Amino acid sequence: MRFLLIALLSLCFLKLPYAQKYYGYSDETLTINSSALEQSIDLKLHLPETLQHSADSIKYPVTIIFDSQHELIYPHIVYSIDLLTNESQVPEMIIVGVPFTRSNRHYLTSGKKKEGDTLMGIQKTEHLIMRELLPLLQEQYKASEFITIIGHSRTAFLVNYLSAQHSNQIDVALSLSGFFNNEPLSLDQFKAHITNSANFPTPFHYYFTAGTSLEESLYLEQGRQLQEVLANEQLAPNFKGHFSEMPYANHLTNYWNSVPTILSEVFSAYNRILNSWFHEKTKDRKPAAPIAEFKGDLQAAGQAIGCELNPSLTQVFSLAGEYAYQQKDFEMAINFIKFGQAYYPNYLDFDLQIIAFYQQLNDLDKVEQHQAIYKEKVGRMELSEAEKAELLKNIQE
């Protein structure tokens, strides 16, 4: 486990000013003046730690979580994703929390129209997500086109509706303690949709869960009914349905119980990369070209999941630590850090780690060269002089 300790210590060297209460994600507010809702709405926004340091070409998958107003459930879900990200079980992603109030939750997930409106309430939410939020994230926040949506109870019905309307744009849908047979989507309509190959030009994963408590009995019954459809109908080849019964979960606890397990499955190919390196590749055989092989593993995992993947900080620091301290190959360790820098060129901990490795090699010329690079990067940052001076202490100690 020494490689993991090295990685975690490395990640603690530097924390730049960043609105943050989670370890690897910011905690911000994104305000949208929504034409669809005819009012402004404040969304929760959690940007990955590396986004502000990343290359222009880097993109991040998006996860949209409905019901972010819930003060107990929502933070648990984000903390779970934060932990999974830090452990490289899931890639870094852009997380958005969409709130609902007591007064609008039913309307904005229903087929009802207010007097004078041309859109149903659920269509207004649809336009907010698909026409306003996602384009904004892709234009301003480096969001990729890989989209995951997560909802519970009434917002699980919203997930079902969005899945039926936009199965060519959404990649993963989590419908937790959800229901059917409400306007404007019935179970028969959903069944017809998921059996039509034309609706799924690309892979689509639909996860639905229910608890086994009495409180969940209605949702469990409907989940089992849909599972019968999945087991016995000829489904679209690109549609993959996954049903889980969560033992003893109550209605609200089923929400946050389900999410980390499902996301771990969705991104399992990503998690297997680092596992395979430390349990197979660096023990049973020595890769002839480690950087190229790791990059190939990343690409293969991306193809399996359906999106282009970036290496995590834990992956980069862990492999660099393995080669430096276990195999005494500091040059390869430096190469792994430089591989990470191709994705996150302004992540200063990488520069500090390179300096530390060259100090181990007693290569003072390289130490001075990379100290100068570090100083130049700090000088370009939009920070106060006091903050810059604090960062520069890292190479003066």
C-alpha positions in Angstrom: 0.0 0.0 0.0 3.0 2.3 0.0 2.2 3.5 -3.5 -1.1 4.8 -2.4 0.4 6.6 0.6 2.8 8.3 -1.7 0.0 9.4 -4.0 -2.1 10.8 -1.2 0.8 12.6 0.4 1.7 14.1 -3.0 -1.9 15.3 -3.5 -1.6 17.1 -0.1 1.4 19.3 -1.1 -0.5 22.0 -2.7 -4.0 23.4 -2.3 -4.7 26.5 -4.4 -7.6 28.9 -3.5 -10.7 27.1 -4.7 -14.2 27.2 -3.3 -14.1 23.7 -1.8 -15.5 21.5 1.0 -15.0 18.3 -0.9 -11.5 16.8 -1.3 -11.3 16.8 -5.1 -14.3 18.9 -6.1 -15.3 22.6 -5.8 -18.5 23.6 -4.1 -20.1 26.4 -6.1 -23.3 27.9 -7.3 -24.2 28.1 -11.0 -27.1 30.5 -11.7 -29.0 30.1 -14.9 -31.5 32.7 -16.1 -33.8 30.1 -17.5 -36.0 30.9 -20.5 -37.7 27.5 -20.0 -38.6 28.2 -16.3 -39.1 31.9 -16.9 -37.0 32.7 -13.9 -33.4 32.2 -12.6 -32.4 29.0 -10.9 -29.4 28.3 -8.7 -27.8 24.9 -9.4 -25.1 23.2 -7.3 -21.8 23.0 -9.3 -18.9 20.8 -8.4 -15.9 21.1 -10.7 -13.0 18.6 -10.6 -9.8 19.6 -8.9 -7.8 19.4 -12.1 -10.1 21.4 -14.4 -8.5 24.7 -13.6 -5.1 23.2 -14.4 -6.0 21.2 -17.5 -5.0 21.5 -21.1 -7.5 23.1 -23.5 -8.3 19.8 -25.2 -9.4 18.1 -21.9 -13.1 17.2 -21.5 -14.9 15.8 -18.4 -18.0 13.6 -18.3 -21.1 15.2 -16.7 -23.3 13.8 -13.9 -26.6 15.6 -13.2 -28.2 14.8 -9.8 -31.8 15.8 -9.2 -33.1 16.9 -5.8 -29.9 18.7 -4.7 -32.1 20.7 -2.2 -32.1 17.7 0.1 -29.6 18.7 2.8 -28.9 15.1 4.0 -29.0 13.0 0.9 -27.3 15.2 -1.6 -24.0 15.8 0.2 -23.7 12.1 0.9 -24.0 11.4 -2.8 -21.3 14.0 -3.7 -19.0 12.8 -0.9 -19.4 9.3 -2.3 -18.4 10.5 -5.8 -15.5 12.4 -4.2 -14.2 9.3 -2.5 -14.7 7.1 -5.6 -12.8 9.7 -7.7 -9.9 9.9 -5.2 -9.6 6.1 -5.3 -9.7 6.1 -9.1 -12.9 4.0 -9.2 -14.5 6.7 -11.3 -12.9 9.4 -13.5 -13.2 13.1 -12.5 -16.5 14.5 -13.7 -18.5 17.7 -13.6 -21.3 17.3 -11.1 -24.4 19.4 -11.2 -27.2 19.4 -8.6 -30.6 20.5 -9.7 -32.9 21.6 -6.9 -36.7 21.3 -6.6 -38.9 23.1 -4.0 -42.0 21.7 -2.2 -44.2 23.8 -4.5 -42.6 23.0 -7.9 -41.3 19.5 -7.5 -44.6 17.8 -8.6 -45.3 20.3 -11.4 -41.8 20.2 -12.9 -41.9 16.4 -13.1 -45.5 16.2 -14.4 -47.5 16.4 -17.6 -49.5 19.3 -16.3 -49.7 22.7 -18.0 -50.3 26.0 -16.3 -52.8 28.3 -17.8 -51.4 30.0 -20.9 -48.4 27.7 -21.1 -47.5 25.7 -24.2 -45.2 23.4 -22.3 -45.9 20.8 -19.6 -44.0 21.2 -16.4 -41.7 18.2 -17.2 -41.0 19.7 -20.6 -39.8 22.9 -18.9 -37.3 20.9 -16.9 -36.3 19.0 -20.0 -35.6 22.3 -21.8 -33.6 23.5 -18.8 -31.4 20.4 -18.8 -31.0 19.7 -22.5 -31.1 23.2 -24.1 -29.7 25.4 -21.4 -27.6 23.5 -18.8 -25.7 21.0 -21.0 -24.8 23.6 -23.8 -23.5 25.9 -21.1 -21.4 23.2 -19.4 -19.9 22.2 -22.8 -19.2 25.8 -23.9 -17.8 27.1 -20.6 -16.7 24.2 -18.3 -15.0 21.7 -20.6 -17.9 19.2 -20.4 -17.8 16.2 -22.7 -20.9 14.7 -24.3 -20.9 11.7 -21.9 -24.0 12.4 -19.7 -25.2 10.6 -16.6 -28.5 11.6 -15.0 -29.6 10.5 -11.5 -33.1 10.9 -9.9 -35.2 9.5 -7.1 -38.9 9.0 -6.7 -40.6 11.8 -8.7 -37.3 12.8 -10.2 -36.7 9.2 -11.1 -39.8 9.5 -13.2 -38.1 12.6 -14.7 -35.1 10.4 -15.5 -37.4 7.9 -17.2 -38.9 10.6 -19.3 -35.6 12.2 -20.3 -34.3 8.7 -21.1 -37.2 8.1 -23.5 -36.9 11.6 -25.0 -33.1 11.8 -25.3 -31.6 8.3 -25.4 -29.3 9.5 -28.2 -27.8 12.1 -25.9 -27.8 10.5 -22.5 -25.4 7.7 -21.8 -26.3 6.5 -18.3 -29.6 6.9 -16.4 -30.2 6.0 -12.7 -33.8 5.8 -11.8 -34.0 5.1 -8.1 -37.3 4.3 -6.3 -39.0 5.4 -9.4 -42.4 4.8 -10.9 -44.2 4.7 -14.3 -47.7 5.2 -15.6 -47.8 8.9 -15.1 -48.5 11.5 -17.8 -46.7 11.9 -20.1 -45.0 8.5 -20.0 -46.5 5.1 -19.4 -44.8 1.7 -18.8 -46.1 0.6 -22.2 -44.6 3.6 -23.9 -41.3 3.0 -22.1 -41.3 -0.7 -23.1 -41.9 0.3 -26.7 -39.1 2.8 -26.6 -36.5 0.4 -25.2 -37.3 -2.3 -27.8 -36.8 0.0 -30.8 -33.2 -0.2 -32.0 -33.5 3.1 -33.8 -33.8 4.9 -30.4 -30.3 3.7 -29.3 -27.7 4.6 -31.9 -25.0 4.3 -29.1 -24.8 2.3 -25.9 -27.3 3.3 -23.2 -27.2 2.0 -19.6 -30.4 2.2 -17.6 -30.1 1.4 -13.8 -33.1 1.2 -11.6 -33.3 0.1 -7.9 -35.8 -0.2 -5.1 -35.5 -1.0 -1.4 -37.1 -4.1 0.2 -38.6 -2.2 3.1 -42.4 -1.7 3.4 -41.9 1.9 2.5 -40.5 0.8 -0.8 -43.1 -1.8 -1.7 -44.8 0.1 -4.5 -41.5 1.0 -6.1 -40.2 -2.6 -5.6 -43.3 -4.0 -7.3 -43.0 -1.7 -10.3 -39.3 -2.4 -10.5 -39.9 -6.1 -10.6 -42.5 -5.6 -13.4 -40.0 -3.7 -15.5 -37.4 -6.3 -14.8 -39.8 -9.0 -16.2 -39.9 -6.9 -19.4 -36.1 -6.8 -19.6 -35.9 -10.5 -19.1 -38.5 -11.5 -21.6 -38.7 -8.8 -24.4 -36.4 -8.4 -27.3 -34.6 -5.2 -26.4 -32.6 -2.8 -28.5 -29.1 -4.1 -28.8 -27.5 -0.9 -27.4 -29.9 -0.8 -24.4 -28.7 -2.4 -21.3 -31.0 -2.5 -18.3 -29.9 -3.3 -14.7 -32.2 -3.8 -11.8 -31.1 -4.1 -8.1 -33.1 -4.7 -5.0 -31.4 -2.9 -2.1 -31.9 -5.0 1.1 -33.7 -3.1 3.9 -33.4 0.3 2.3 -36.1 2.8 3.0 -37.3 5.3 0.5 -34.7 8.1 1.1 -31.8 5.8 2.1 -32.2 3.9 -1.2 -31.2 7.1 -3.0 -27.7 7.4 -1.6 -27.3 3.7 -1.0 -27.7 3.0 -4.8 -25.5 5.7 -6.3 -21.9 4.7 -5.4 -22.5 1.0 -6.2 -23.9 1.9 -9.6 -21.3 4.4 -10.5 -18.6 1.9 -9.5 -20.1 -0.5 -12.0 -20.5 2.1 -14.8 -16.8 3.0 -14.6 -15.4 -0.4 -13.6 -13.1 -0.5 -16.6 -11.5 2.7 -15.3 -11.0 1.3 -11.8 -9.4 -1.9 -13.2 -6.5 0.0 -14.8 -4.6 0.8 -11.5 -5.6 -2.6 -10.0 -4.1 -4.4 -13.0 -0.9 -2.5 -12.8 -0.2 -3.1 -9.1 -1.5 -6.7 -8.9 -0.2 -7.9 -12.3 1.9 -5.7 -14.4 4.5 -4.4 -12.0 4.7 -7.8 -10.3 4.3 -10.6 -12.8 5.8 -8.9 -15.7 7.6 -5.6 -16.5 6.0 -3.6 -19.3 8.6 -2.8 -22.0 7.0 0.6 -22.7 5.1 1.5 -19.5 3.9 4.9 -20.6 2.6 3.6 -23.9 0.9 0.7 -22.2 -0.8 2.8 -19.6 -2.0 5.1 -22.3 -3.4 2.1 -24.2 -5.1 0.9 -21.0 -6.8 4.3 -20.7 -8.0 4.3 -24.2 -9.3 0.7 -24.0 -11.2 1.6 -20.8 -12.6 4.7 -22.5 -13.9 2.5 -25.4 -15.5 0.1 -23.0 -17.3 2.9 -21.1 -18.1 5.0 -24.1 -16.2 8.2 -23.4 -12.6 9.6 -23.7 -10.9 9.3 -20.3 -8.3 11.3 -18.6 -5.7 9.9 -16.1 -6.4 10.6 -12.5 -3.9 12.3 -10.2 -3.9 9.1 -8.1 -3.0 7.0 -11.1 -0.2 9.3 -12.1 1.3 9.8 -8.7 0.9 6.1 -7.7 2.7 4.8 -10.8 5.4 7.4 -10.5 5.8 6.4 -6.9 6.0 2.7 -7.8 8.8 3.3 -10.3 10.7 5.7 -8.1 10.6 4.1 -4.7 9.9 0.4 -5.5 11.8 -0.1 -8.7 14.4 2.7 -8.3 13.7 3.9 -11.8 13.5 7.7 -11.3 13.7 8.5 -15.0 10.5 6.4 -15.6 8.9 8.0 -12.6 9.6 11.4 -14.1 8.2 10.3 -17.4 4.9 9.3 -15.7 4.7 12.8 -14.1 5.4 14.4 -17.5 2.6 12.2 -19.0 0.3 13.7 -16.4 1.5 17.1 -17.3 0.3 16.6 -20.9 -3.2 16.6 -19.4 -2.8 19.0 -16.5 0.1 21.3 -17.5 -0.6 23.8 -14.8 -1.0 21.4 -11.9 1.9 22.6 -9.7 2.3 19.4 -7.6 3.6 17.7 -10.8 6.4 20.3 -11.0 7.2 19.8 -7.3 7.3 16.1 -7.8 9.7 16.3 -10.8 12.0 18.6 -8.7 11.9 16.1 -5.9 12.8 13.2 -8.2 15.7 15.1 -9.8 17.0 15.9 -6.3 17.0 12.1 -5.6 19.1 11.7 -8.8 21.3 14.6 -7.6 20.9 16.3 -11.0 21.2 19.9 -9.8 21.0 21.3 -13.3 17.6 19.7 -13.8 16.5 20.8 -10.4 17.3 24.5 -11.2 15.7 24.2 -14.6 12.4 22.9 -13.2 12.5 25.3 -10.3 12.6 28.1 -12.9 9.6 26.5 -14.7 7.7 26.3 -11.4 8.4 30.0 -10.7 7.3 31.0 -14.1 4.0 29.1 -13.7 3.4 30.7 -10.3 4.1 34.1 -11.7 1.4 33.7 -14.4 -1.3 32.7 -11.9 -4.0 35.1 -10.9 -3.1 35.2 -7.3 -2.1 37.9 -4.8 1.6 38.5 -4.2 1.2 37.0 -0.8 -0.3 33.8 -2.2 2.4 33.5 -4.8 5.1 34.0 -2.2 3.5 31.2 -0.2 3.6 28.8 -3.2 7.2 29.7 -3.9 8.2 28.5 -0.4 7.7 25.0 -1.8 11.0 25.2 -3.7 12.9 27.3 -1.1 12.6 24.8 1.7 
